[in-house]
């Protein structure tokens, strides 16, 4: 599949090295979203994004065996190379990982059987206006702070109403801690909880019932604040048919409003979640 830079070359009208502009764009988006998503996407970049895109920013952490996971519930990823170019002419590796590892999607079936699984998320929901709400300064002082309705209303005072069918991302600055598992998860063995920011139930209710969203996400390992023992916010969001993204990266590189989110989600049949490549088009 072509690199993001090649996709942008196609969007900008340049002639990329790996084929015609139309072929490259269709091939790249098919690889990113799955072929079925192309039918839901407008053909012109301006129609798909609302603005003429000039940059692609990656909001995805590299996934490796060292990626922090809460091992009480999730086993660490494992990678084993099984084919080698000096033996048979090419390389392949086998990965073993939980579908909720790294930058990933929580789908409705994660909270309730019978709701849509990873392969049933509507492709049109994987492309959405991206709205970033920043609480990093507060999170640096309070590691269990939450996104509030006040934060959302203040965002709207600065940026106008949340767009229709938006995706709302919480920028707590937490992604910068991912290289240190203890700092990222902050597991409190005595209380048996973790200490990282999340979305409050009140903010979740506001977004679900008073605004039009396809989902929301965080740069931490859960939609819920780490000290919440019951995944209330997960249930509030997912049981309405929407999806969440966790472990997003580099949200501080994206404007509060104006980017378009593109989610390349693994189309796992029956999956309760899936690894994703999350991109912001500017």
DRENDO-1510 file (C-alpha; in Angstrom, 1 decimal, always signed):
<recs>
REC; n; res; u; v; w
REC; 1; UNK; +0.0; +0.0; +0.0 .
REC; 2; UNK; +1.3; +3.5; -0.7 .
REC; 3; UNK; +2.5; +5.7; +2.1 .
REC; 4; UNK; +0.5; +8.6; +3.5 .
REC; 5; UNK; +2.8; +11.0; +1.5 .
REC; 6; UNK; +1.8; +9.2; -1.7 .
REC; 7; UNK; -1.8; +9.5; -0.8 .
REC; 8; UNK; -1.4; +13.2; -0.4 .
REC; 9; UNK; +0.5; +13.4; -3.7 .
REC; 10; UNK; -2.6; +12.0; -5.3 .
REC; 11; UNK; -4.8; +14.4; -3.5 .
REC; 12; UNK; -2.7; +17.4; -4.4 .
REC; 13; UNK; -2.6; +16.5; -8.1 .
REC; 14; UNK; +1.1; +15.3; -8.4 .
REC; 15; UNK; +2.0; +12.2; -10.3 .
REC; 16; UNK; +3.2; +9.7; -7.7 .
REC; 17; UNK; +5.8; +7.1; -8.5 .
REC; 18; UNK; +3.7; +4.0; -7.9 .
REC; 19; UNK; +0.9; +4.5; -10.4 .
REC; 20; UNK; -1.7; +6.9; -11.7 .
REC; 21; UNK; -3.2; +9.4; -9.3 .
REC; 22; UNK; -6.6; +7.7; -9.4 .
REC; 23; UNK; -5.2; +4.2; -9.0 .
REC; 24; UNK; -3.0; +5.2; -6.1 .
REC; 25; UNK; -5.8; +7.0; -4.2 .
REC; 26; UNK; -8.3; +4.1; -4.7 .
REC; 27; UNK; -5.7; +1.5; -3.8 .
REC; 28; UNK; -4.4; +3.4; -0.7 .
REC; 29; UNK; -7.9; +4.1; +0.6 .
REC; 30; UNK; -9.0; +0.5; -0.1 .
REC; 31; UNK; -6.0; -0.8; +1.9 .
REC; 32; UNK; -6.7; +1.6; +4.7 .
REC; 33; UNK; -10.4; +1.3; +5.1 .
REC; 34; UNK; -11.3; -1.9; +3.3 .
REC; 35; UNK; -12.7; -2.1; -0.2 .
REC; 36; UNK; -16.3; -1.8; +1.1 .
REC; 37; UNK; -15.6; +1.7; +2.5 .
REC; 38; UNK; -14.8; +3.1; -0.9 .
REC; 39; UNK; -18.5; +3.0; -1.9 .
REC; 40; UNK; -19.3; +5.2; +1.0 .
REC; 41; UNK; -16.6; +7.8; +0.3 .
REC; 42; UNK; -17.0; +10.7; -2.0 .
REC; 43; UNK; -14.5; +10.6; -4.9 .
REC; 44; UNK; -13.0; +14.1; -4.6 .
REC; 45; UNK; -10.8; +14.9; -1.6 .
REC; 46; UNK; -12.7; +18.1; -1.0 .
REC; 47; UNK; -16.0; +16.3; -0.8 .
REC; 48; UNK; -14.6; +13.7; +1.6 .
REC; 49; UNK; -13.0; +16.2; +4.0 .
REC; 50; UNK; -14.9; +19.4; +3.6 .
REC; 51; UNK; -11.5; +21.1; +3.0 .
REC; 52; UNK; -8.7; +20.6; +0.6 .
REC; 53; UNK; -6.3; +18.3; +2.4 .
REC; 54; UNK; -2.6; +19.2; +2.4 .
REC; 55; UNK; -1.2; +17.0; +5.2 .
REC; 56; UNK; -1.7; +13.6; +6.8 .
REC; 57; UNK; -1.0; +13.3; +10.5 .
REC; 58; UNK; -0.7; +9.9; +12.1 .
REC; 59; UNK; -2.5; +9.5; +15.4 .
REC; 60; UNK; -1.4; +5.9; +15.9 .
REC; 61; UNK; +1.2; +4.4; +18.2 .
REC; 62; UNK; +3.6; +1.8; +16.8 .
REC; 63; UNK; +2.5; -1.6; +18.1 .
REC; 64; UNK; +5.3; -3.7; +19.6 .
REC; 65; UNK; +5.7; -6.4; +22.2 .
REC; 66; UNK; +6.6; -3.6; +24.6 .
REC; 67; UNK; +3.3; -1.7; +24.3 .
REC; 68; UNK; +1.8; -1.1; +27.8 .
REC; 69; UNK; -1.1; -3.4; +28.6 .
REC; 70; UNK; -2.9; -4.0; +31.9 .
REC; 71; UNK; -1.8; -7.6; +32.2 .
REC; 72; UNK; -4.7; -8.6; +34.6 .
REC; 73; UNK; -7.0; -8.5; +31.6 .
REC; 74; UNK; -4.8; -8.4; +28.4 .
REC; 75; UNK; -1.7; -10.4; +27.5 .
REC; 76; UNK; +1.3; -8.5; +26.0 .
REC; 77; UNK; +1.6; -8.7; +22.3 .
REC; 78; UNK; +4.1; -11.2; +20.9 .
REC; 79; UNK; +5.9; -11.3; +17.6 .
REC; 80; UNK; +7.8; -14.3; +16.0 .
REC; 81; UNK; +9.4; -14.2; +12.6 .
REC; 82; UNK; +8.7; -17.5; +10.8 .
REC; 83; UNK; +10.0; -16.9; +7.3 .
REC; 84; UNK; +13.3; -15.4; +6.3 .
REC; 85; UNK; +14.5; -13.8; +3.0 .
REC; 86; UNK; +17.9; -15.6; +3.1 .
REC; 87; UNK; +16.1; -19.0; +3.3 .
REC; 88; UNK; +13.0; -18.7; +1.1 .
REC; 89; UNK; +13.3; -15.3; -0.4 .
REC; 90; UNK; +10.9; -13.2; +1.8 .
REC; 91; UNK; +10.1; -12.3; +5.4 .
REC; 92; UNK; +6.9; -12.9; +7.4 .
REC; 93; UNK; +6.1; -12.9; +11.1 .
REC; 94; UNK; +3.3; -14.2; +13.3 .
REC; 95; UNK; +1.8; -11.8; +15.8 .
REC; 96; UNK; -0.3; -12.8; +18.8 .
REC; 97; UNK; -2.2; -9.9; +20.3 .
REC; 98; UNK; -5.5; -9.0; +22.0 .
REC; 99; UNK; -7.8; -7.0; +19.7 .
REC; 100; UNK; -7.8; -4.3; +22.4 .
REC; 101; UNK; -4.1; -3.6; +22.3 .
REC; 102; UNK; -2.3; -0.5; +21.1 .
REC; 103; UNK; -4.3; +2.2; +19.2 .
REC; 104; UNK; -7.6; +0.3; +18.8 .
REC; 105; UNK; -11.3; +0.5; +18.4 .
REC; 106; UNK; -14.0; -0.5; +20.9 .
REC; 107; UNK; -17.1; -1.6; +19.0 .
REC; 108; UNK; -20.7; -2.0; +20.2 .
REC; 109; UNK; -20.4; -5.8; +20.7 .
REC; 110; UNK; -17.6; -5.1; +23.2 .
REC; 111; UNK; -20.3; -4.1; +25.7 .
REC; 112; UNK; -23.2; -6.3; +24.6 .
REC; 113; UNK; -23.5; -9.4; +22.4 .
REC; 114; UNK; -25.8; -9.0; +19.4 .
REC; 115; UNK; -24.6; -5.4; +18.7 .
REC; 116; UNK; -22.3; -4.7; +15.7 .
REC; 117; UNK; -18.9; -6.3; +15.7 .
REC; 118; UNK; -15.7; -4.9; +14.2 .
REC; 119; UNK; -16.6; -6.1; +10.7 .
REC; 120; UNK; -20.1; -4.5; +11.0 .
REC; 121; UNK; -19.1; -0.9; +11.8 .
REC; 122; UNK; -20.5; +1.2; +9.0 .
REC; 123; UNK; -17.7; +2.4; +6.7 .
REC; 124; UNK; -19.2; +5.9; +6.6 .
REC; 125; UNK; -18.7; +6.2; +10.3 .
REC; 126; UNK; -14.9; +5.7; +9.9 .
REC; 127; UNK; -14.5; +9.1; +8.2 .
REC; 128; UNK; -15.6; +12.0; +10.4 .
REC; 129; UNK; -14.9; +15.6; +11.4 .
REC; 130; UNK; -12.3; +15.4; +14.2 .
REC; 131; UNK; -12.8; +17.6; +17.2 .
REC; 132; UNK; -10.0; +17.7; +19.8 .
REC; 133; UNK; -10.7; +18.8; +23.3 .
REC; 134; UNK; -7.6; +19.6; +25.3 .
REC; 135; UNK; -7.2; +19.0; +29.1 .
REC; 136; UNK; -3.5; +18.2; +29.2 .
REC; 137; UNK; -2.6; +21.1; +31.5 .
REC; 138; UNK; -5.2; +20.0; +34.0 .
REC; 139; UNK; -4.2; +16.3; +33.6 .
REC; 140; UNK; -0.5; +17.2; +34.4 .
REC; 141; UNK; -1.8; +18.3; +37.8 .
REC; 142; UNK; -4.5; +15.7; +38.3 .
REC; 143; UNK; -4.0; +12.3; +36.9 .
REC; 144; UNK; -7.6; +11.2; +37.3 .
REC; 145; UNK; -9.3; +14.3; +35.9 .
REC; 146; UNK; -12.1; +13.8; +33.4 .
REC; 147; UNK; -13.6; +15.4; +30.3 .
REC; 148; UNK; -16.6; +17.5; +31.5 .
REC; 149; UNK; -19.6; +19.1; +30.0 .
REC; 150; UNK; -18.0; +22.4; +30.9 .
REC; 151; UNK; -14.9; +21.5; +28.8 .
REC; 152; UNK; -17.2; +20.7; +25.8 .
REC; 153; UNK; -19.2; +23.9; +26.1 .
REC; 154; UNK; -16.0; +26.0; +26.3 .
REC; 155; UNK; -14.8; +24.2; +23.2 .
REC; 156; UNK; -18.0; +25.2; +21.4 .
REC; 157; UNK; -17.6; +28.8; +22.6 .
REC; 158; UNK; -14.2; +28.9; +20.9 .
REC; 159; UNK; -15.0; +26.8; +17.8 .
REC; 160; UNK; -18.7; +26.8; +17.2 .
REC; 161; UNK; -21.1; +23.9; +17.6 .
REC; 162; UNK; -19.7; +20.4; +17.2 .
REC; 163; UNK; -20.2; +19.4; +13.6 .
REC; 164; UNK; -22.8; +16.8; +12.6 .
REC; 165; UNK; -21.5; +13.2; +12.9 .
REC; 166; UNK; -18.2; +14.3; +14.5 .
REC; 167; UNK; -15.7; +12.3; +16.4 .
REC; 168; UNK; -14.5; +13.9; +19.6 .
REC; 169; UNK; -11.0; +13.1; +20.9 .
REC; 170; UNK; -9.7; +13.8; +24.4 .
REC; 171; UNK; -6.2; +15.2; +24.4 .
REC; 172; UNK; -4.8; +14.7; +27.9 .
REC; 173; UNK; -1.2; +14.6; +26.9 .
REC; 174; UNK; -1.1; +11.1; +28.2 .
REC; 175; UNK; +0.3; +9.6; +25.0 .
REC; 176; UNK; +3.7; +11.0; +25.7 .
REC; 177; UNK; +4.0; +8.5; +28.6 .
REC; 178; UNK; +3.6; +5.4; +26.5 .
REC; 179; UNK; +7.3; +4.6; +26.6 .
REC; 180; UNK; +7.1; +4.0; +30.4 .
REC; 181; UNK; +4.4; +1.5; +31.3 .
REC; 182; UNK; +4.3; +2.5; +34.9 .
REC; 183; UNK; +3.8; +6.2; +34.0 .
REC; 184; UNK; +1.2; +5.3; +31.3 .
REC; 185; UNK; -1.0; +2.9; +33.3 .
REC; 186; UNK; -0.2; +4.1; +36.9 .
REC; 187; UNK; -1.5; +1.0; +38.5 .
REC; 188; UNK; -2.3; +1.4; +42.2 .
REC; 189; UNK; -1.8; -2.1; +43.6 .
REC; 190; UNK; -3.3; -1.2; +46.9 .
REC; 191; UNK; -6.5; +0.2; +45.5 .
REC; 192; UNK; -6.5; -2.2; +42.4 .
REC; 193; UNK; -7.2; +0.7; +40.0 .
REC; 194; UNK; -5.2; +2.7; +37.5 .
REC; 195; UNK; -4.7; +6.4; +37.5 .
REC; 196; UNK; -5.2; +8.1; +34.2 .
REC; 197; UNK; -7.7; +10.6; +32.8 .
REC; 198; UNK; -10.9; +9.7; +31.0 .
REC; 199; UNK; -14.4; +10.8; +29.9 .
REC; 200; UNK; -17.0; +11.6; +32.6 .
REC; 201; UNK; -20.5; +10.0; +32.4 .
REC; 202; UNK; -22.0; +13.5; +32.2 .
REC; 203; UNK; -19.8; +14.4; +29.2 .
REC; 204; UNK; -20.6; +11.1; +27.5 .
REC; 205; UNK; -24.4; +11.7; +28.0 .
REC; 206; UNK; -24.0; +15.2; +26.6 .
REC; 207; UNK; -22.3; +14.0; +23.5 .
REC; 208; UNK; -24.6; +11.0; +22.9 .
REC; 209; UNK; -27.9; +12.7; +23.6 .
REC; 210; UNK; -27.4; +16.4; +22.9 .
REC; 211; UNK; -24.9; +16.3; +20.0 .
REC; 212; UNK; -24.5; +14.2; +16.8 .
REC; 213; UNK; -21.3; +12.1; +17.0 .
REC; 214; UNK; -20.1; +8.8; +15.5 .
REC; 215; UNK; -18.0; +8.2; +18.6 .
REC; 216; UNK; -15.3; +9.5; +20.9 .
REC; 217; UNK; -11.8; +8.5; +22.0 .
REC; 218; UNK; -8.9; +9.2; +24.3 .
REC; 219; UNK; -5.1; +9.1; +24.3 .
REC; 220; UNK; -5.2; +6.9; +27.4 .
REC; 221; UNK; -5.9; +3.1; +27.6 .
REC; 222; UNK; -9.6; +3.5; +28.4 .
REC; 223; UNK; -12.6; +5.7; +27.7 .
REC; 224; UNK; -13.3; +5.6; +31.4 .
REC; 225; UNK; -11.1; +7.2; +34.0 .
REC; 226; UNK; -8.7; +4.6; +35.4 .
REC; 227; UNK; -10.2; +4.7; +38.8 .
REC; 228; UNK; -13.7; +3.7; +37.6 .
REC; 229; UNK; -14.2; +0.1; +38.4 .
REC; 230; UNK; -17.2; -0.4; +36.2 .
REC; 231; UNK; -16.9; +0.6; +32.5 .
REC; 232; UNK; -19.9; +2.9; +32.6 .
REC; 233; UNK; -18.8; +5.3; +29.9 .
REC; 234; UNK; -17.9; +2.4; +27.6 .
REC; 235; UNK; -21.5; +1.1; +28.0 .
REC; 236; UNK; -23.1; +4.4; +27.6 .
REC; 237; UNK; -21.3; +4.9; +24.2 .
REC; 238; UNK; -21.1; +1.5; +22.8 .
REC; 239; UNK; -24.7; +0.3; +23.5 .
REC; 240; UNK; -25.9; +3.2; +21.3 .
REC; 241; UNK; -24.1; +1.7; +18.3 .
REC; 242; UNK; -21.2; +4.1; +18.3 .
REC; 243; UNK; -17.5; +3.3; +18.6 .
REC; 244; UNK; -14.6; +4.4; +20.7 .
REC; 245; UNK; -10.9; +4.8; +20.1 .
REC; 246; UNK; -8.3; +4.3; +22.8 .
REC; 247; UNK; -4.5; +4.9; +22.9 .
REC; 248; UNK; -4.6; +7.6; +20.3 .
REC; 249; UNK; -1.3; +9.5; +19.8 .
REC; 250; UNK; -0.2; +13.0; +19.0 .
REC; 251; UNK; -3.5; +14.7; +19.4 .
REC; 252; UNK; -1.6; +17.8; +20.3 .
REC; 253; UNK; -0.4; +18.1; +16.7 .
REC; 254; UNK; -4.0; +18.4; +15.4 .
REC; 255; UNK; -6.1; +21.6; +15.6 .
REC; 256; UNK; -9.1; +21.7; +17.8 .
REC; 257; UNK; -11.4; +21.8; +14.7 .
REC; 258; UNK; -10.9; +21.4; +11.0 .
REC; 259; UNK; -9.2; +18.0; +10.6 .
REC; 260; UNK; -10.9; +15.0; +9.2 .
REC; 261; UNK; -10.5; +11.7; +10.9 .
REC; 262; UNK; -9.9; +8.5; +8.8 .
REC; 263; UNK; -9.9; +5.2; +10.8 .
REC; 264; UNK; -8.4; +2.2; +9.1 .
REC; 265; UNK; -9.8; -0.6; +11.2 .
REC; 266; UNK; -9.0; -4.3; +10.8 .
REC; 267; UNK; -12.2; -5.9; +9.6 .
REC; 268; UNK; -12.2; -8.8; +12.1 .
REC; 269; UNK; -15.2; -11.0; +11.6 .
REC; 270; UNK; -17.0; -11.2; +15.0 .
REC; 271; UNK; -14.4; -8.9; +16.6 .
REC; 272; UNK; -15.2; -7.1; +19.8 .
REC; 273; UNK; -12.6; -4.6; +18.9 .
REC; 274; UNK; -9.8; -4.1; +16.4 .
REC; 275; UNK; -6.4; -2.5; +15.9 .
REC; 276; UNK; -6.6; +0.7; +13.9 .
REC; 277; UNK; -4.5; +3.1; +12.0 .
REC; 278; UNK; -6.0; +6.5; +12.8 .
REC; 279; UNK; -5.1; +9.4; +10.5 .
REC; 280; UNK; -6.0; +13.1; +10.6 .
REC; 281; UNK; -6.3; +14.9; +7.2 .
REC; 282; UNK; -5.6; +18.6; +7.2 .
</recs>
